[in-house]
Amino acid sequence: MAVQNRAWQRMLSGRRLDLLDPTPVDIEIDDIAHGLAFVARWNGQTIGDFAFSVAEHSLLVENLFGRIVPKAPVKWRLAALLHDAPEYVIGDMISPVKASVGPGYDELDARLMAAIHIRFGLPATIPATIKKQIKKADRISAWMEATRIAGFAEAEANKFFGKPDRTLIADLDIRLRPPVDARRDFIQRHDTLLRKIG
């Protein structure tokens, strides 16, 4: 009899998250925030004494989404904050690696995202128009990160991420700080948005 491979991960909260069949009851914001705060964007290939974490990136994307769609319902701002939440267990792969892995990564990501959304009162899948606006914010954040901390020239970043509207980013900075600070702010922002929805 073949031994079945383990498909779950034990989280710090004590939850056991089944990666192949995740359920909303096994998802906790503290686990998400902790994982994202310790996952480095750009595979850690950035300047500074701290990695730019996915938690920090998510805070920036939510801010940018609010600037792009200032009248969007708060629930979509929450969706923007959580746009990379599955990476708390599957990590952040740079785009070339995702393309090489193929559809399996996207399927795993989609299952986790649906469970995360349901856990926090969002629809399992969000409307295409909202997803497109969050993706726009994500690409602007990637452009800022690329040019400010990842060594890209602006022309190169424009090619890969598109040229951003400078008025959207004029007063925004990339923050490199300890993971515990990003974790704390991610949880606080999540709690604030959740209270506004409820």
Wavefront OBJ file of the C-alpha trace (Angstrom):
o trace
v 0.000 0.000 0.000
v 1.428 3.371 -1.062
v 1.974 5.980 1.616
v 0.025 9.149 0.894
v 2.130 12.304 0.953
v 1.232 14.890 3.565
v -0.634 17.778 1.935
v -1.201 19.958 5.002
v 0.906 22.459 6.859
v 0.713 23.133 10.576
v 0.385 26.858 11.185
v 1.611 28.771 14.234
v -2.011 29.218 15.298
v -2.237 25.423 15.596
v -4.445 25.098 12.515
v -3.683 22.412 9.956
v -4.159 23.888 6.524
v -4.775 21.334 3.791
v -3.048 22.850 0.773
v -4.966 20.722 -1.725
v -8.388 21.249 -0.150
v -8.202 24.362 2.048
v -11.202 25.304 4.165
v -11.999 28.770 5.503
v -12.114 27.526 9.116
v -8.389 26.737 8.980
v -7.406 30.261 7.957
v -6.318 32.856 10.517
v -5.193 36.421 9.801
v -2.289 36.086 12.249
v -0.929 33.142 10.235
v -1.314 35.068 6.978
v 0.336 38.226 8.336
v 3.192 36.290 9.909
v 3.890 34.279 6.767
v 3.700 37.272 4.416
v 5.940 39.380 6.661
v 8.687 36.780 6.336
v 8.346 36.151 2.578
v 10.696 38.347 0.538
v 9.683 39.922 -2.733
v 12.168 39.654 -5.621
v 13.650 36.510 -4.019
v 15.312 38.886 -1.559
v 17.408 40.489 -4.292
v 16.816 44.041 -3.095
v 18.925 46.733 -1.484
v 18.831 47.477 2.223
v 19.167 45.667 5.515
v 15.676 44.139 5.369
v 13.873 42.302 2.608
v 10.806 43.951 1.121
v 8.141 41.554 2.317
v 4.917 40.461 0.678
v 3.103 41.956 3.691
v 4.674 45.360 2.966
v 3.875 44.977 -0.739
v 0.253 44.118 0.120
v -0.115 47.258 2.225
v 1.232 49.319 -0.673
v -1.091 47.655 -3.199
v -4.124 48.316 -0.992
v -3.094 51.981 -0.710
v -2.630 52.255 -4.482
v -5.952 50.528 -5.156
v -7.646 53.128 -2.933
v -6.064 55.893 -5.021
v -7.047 54.274 -8.317
v -10.635 53.585 -7.216
v -11.281 56.014 -4.333
v -15.005 55.238 -4.156
v -14.628 51.458 -4.175
v -16.504 49.630 -1.416
v -14.293 48.745 1.548
v -14.647 45.029 0.814
v -12.649 45.502 -2.384
v -9.922 47.315 -0.459
v -9.790 44.230 1.757
v -9.518 42.079 -1.375
v -6.606 44.287 -2.500
v -4.863 43.821 0.851
v -5.323 40.048 0.573
v -4.416 39.803 -3.128
v -1.229 37.804 -2.420
v -2.418 36.117 0.784
v -1.911 32.534 -0.508
v 1.808 33.258 -0.552
v 1.834 32.876 3.227
v 2.034 29.133 2.583
v 3.149 28.751 -1.048
v 5.726 31.544 -1.125
v 6.306 34.296 -3.644
v 7.661 33.079 -6.951
v 8.953 35.585 -9.441
v 6.951 35.625 -12.686
v 9.498 33.666 -14.793
v 9.414 30.809 -12.270
v 5.588 30.804 -12.135
v 5.523 30.504 -15.922
v 7.912 27.546 -15.759
v 5.917 25.755 -13.044
v 2.795 25.914 -15.161
v -0.914 25.780 -14.278
v -0.443 23.769 -11.074
v 0.737 26.852 -9.190
v -2.221 28.919 -10.385
v -4.692 26.192 -9.398
v -3.217 25.923 -5.899
v -3.230 29.708 -5.576
v -6.888 29.917 -6.682
v -8.044 27.268 -4.175
v -6.261 29.020 -1.312
v -7.547 32.435 -2.393
v -11.155 31.235 -2.496
v -10.890 29.856 1.052
v -9.234 33.073 2.280
v -11.909 35.233 0.681
v -14.733 33.198 2.183
v -13.060 33.268 5.615
v -13.164 37.073 5.633
v -16.608 37.584 4.106
v -15.613 38.146 0.492
v -16.935 36.202 -2.490
v -14.757 33.214 -3.433
v -13.956 34.930 -6.718
v -14.068 38.672 -7.122
v -15.511 40.501 -10.147
v -13.196 40.777 -13.147
v -13.310 44.588 -13.079
v -12.120 44.673 -9.461
v -9.456 42.047 -10.141
v -8.199 44.184 -13.044
v -7.972 47.287 -10.843
v -6.120 45.363 -8.121
v -3.746 44.040 -10.797
v -3.124 47.619 -11.937
v -2.201 48.586 -8.359
v -0.016 45.461 -8.147
v 1.872 46.410 -11.306
v 2.427 49.976 -10.088
v 3.784 48.600 -6.826
v 6.055 46.243 -8.785
v 7.318 49.217 -10.846
v 8.088 51.181 -7.680
v 9.865 48.223 -6.113
v 11.786 47.451 -9.305
v 13.111 50.986 -9.727
v 13.681 51.868 -6.093
v 15.061 48.702 -4.508
v 15.543 45.962 -7.130
v 18.030 47.642 -9.479
v 15.830 48.132 -12.557
v 16.249 51.183 -14.787
v 12.970 53.023 -15.365
v 12.936 52.078 -19.063
v 13.281 48.409 -18.144
v 10.553 48.643 -15.482
v 8.277 50.436 -17.975
v 8.715 47.510 -20.366
v 7.809 44.845 -17.802
v 5.245 46.624 -15.603
v 3.985 49.586 -17.614
v 4.677 53.256 -16.999
v 2.786 54.393 -13.885
v 0.800 57.570 -13.402
v 3.308 59.649 -11.434
v 0.569 61.479 -9.552
v -0.467 58.181 -7.928
v 2.982 57.516 -6.485
v 4.489 60.971 -5.954
v 4.311 60.857 -2.144
v 4.768 57.100 -1.652
v 7.906 55.418 -0.389
v 9.152 51.847 -0.291
v 9.556 50.901 3.365
v 12.287 48.464 4.358
v 11.796 47.466 7.971
v 11.745 44.497 10.314
v 9.186 41.777 9.511
v 7.499 42.220 12.893
v 6.588 45.809 11.968
v 5.106 44.782 8.617
v 3.204 41.946 10.332
v 1.734 44.310 12.912
v 0.647 46.884 10.320
v -0.841 44.222 8.045
v -2.973 42.874 10.911
v -4.028 46.372 11.959
v -5.028 47.327 8.414
v -6.946 44.068 7.988
v -8.796 44.638 11.267
v -9.626 48.246 10.325
v -11.051 47.246 6.954
v -13.011 44.339 8.451
v -14.588 46.658 11.050
v -15.625 49.113 8.321
v -17.289 46.307 6.363
v -19.089 44.887 9.410
l 1 2 3 4 5 6 7 8 9 10 11 12 13 14 15 16 17 18 19 20 21 22 23 24 25 26 27 28 29 30 31 32 33 34 35 36 37 38 39 40 41 42 43 44 45 46 47 48 49 50 51 52 53 54 55 56 57 58 59 60 61 62 63 64 65 66 67 68 69 70 71 72 73 74 75 76 77 78 79 80 81 82 83 84 85 86 87 88 89 90 91 92 93 94 95 96 97 98 99 100 101 102 103 104 105 106 107 108 109 110 111 112 113 114 115 116 117 118 119 120 121 122 123 124 125 126 127 128 129 130 131 132 133 134 135 136 137 138 139 140 141 142 143 144 145 146 147 148 149 150 151 152 153 154 155 156 157 158 159 160 161 162 163 164 165 166 167 168 169 170 171 172 173 174 175 176 177 178 179 180 181 182 183 184 185 186 187 188 189 190 191 192 193 194 195 196 197 198
